[in-house]
């Protein structure tokens, strides 16, 4: 089997999506930390269109966009499948993955703004959380059912990064009493095998995201 | 897979709806087309897509699939024995999904800015729009279709915008063919296919629709 590289950055939830999938499937890989403030020629060569991480390189061939990488991994290494096999259930899973792709960035807007702009982003985030709570989870332990699946992996940002942003900006959004199902899911997800051993250090993240916010506000 | 009942909730000028029409036609699937009035959305639409309340929605045996790319992938998987749209190789599939995602991120949003804005904003949108099309033209290379020898997923995803090119050109005062002749050749080649012919509206009708839309939105 050809060599696999994951190009990512340690605080990125998108990087972690790929990392979790690789580990859940037991796929050996080499991790390459990229510096986004000083992008390597290799990264620019692998992802000329967006110049972003994560990039998965398999046998020298790059695959970009975390959700596309997840599906590539699932199709190439079918053990421990991350998507259901039924076409309709797959469509439902893809719908919820797209939902967090489309709406999730409001969390980053909360992180990098203040005043009215931040207030609107908080409102958008709360609406997103409400939809997830009411329509996406049902009564299941995970989005994937009894086992973690691709939707859970995609929603990892809500499980571990949202609370860091909340603490940095001083605004609580995912309140347990308002979003009991989602709150229970975040605990189940973070305690799940493999995930539990592969989460970025919370204190280091607090420092990183606090500094990042200060920089972004200063340059705004 | 039995054809049982297939319904498409759609809106005639929508490029996203056109994608699903083309996919259904490629697979020879009989379906009921329901035109939605987006100013007066039907109870069925609100029930079938409560999260976004948007078209297109594909309904198969009473179960809804929303989001055009997800619907096209669902059609490809549920009716997999005819006219496959995505390649079978996982790496090629990942590439196809990457470019489909690129079309969604760039072409629609930039196209909208071309007809909805003026001055510097419009000029910037035109420039980026052409750059994006040129990137895709490069990806097409000498192949007849993005899918290679046969019409495939990326072709289905991009070709609907061809019916909007005339409107973009009139409102943007530029020629897409002058900038991207090979892409226009590709679009004309696709338009010879019955599935595309049946699914794309007349470009003058689209232009008329955009004129009315601009009036309604109060855009000069």
Interface residues (C-beta under 8 A of the other chain):
Chain A: X49 X58 X61 X63 X64 X65 X68 X69 X71 X72 X75 X76 X87 X88 X90 X91 X94 X95 X98 X99 X131 X135
Chain B: X50 X51 X60 X63 X65 X66 X67 X69 X70 X71 X73 X74 X77 X78 X90 X91 X93 X94 X97 X98 X101 X102 X135
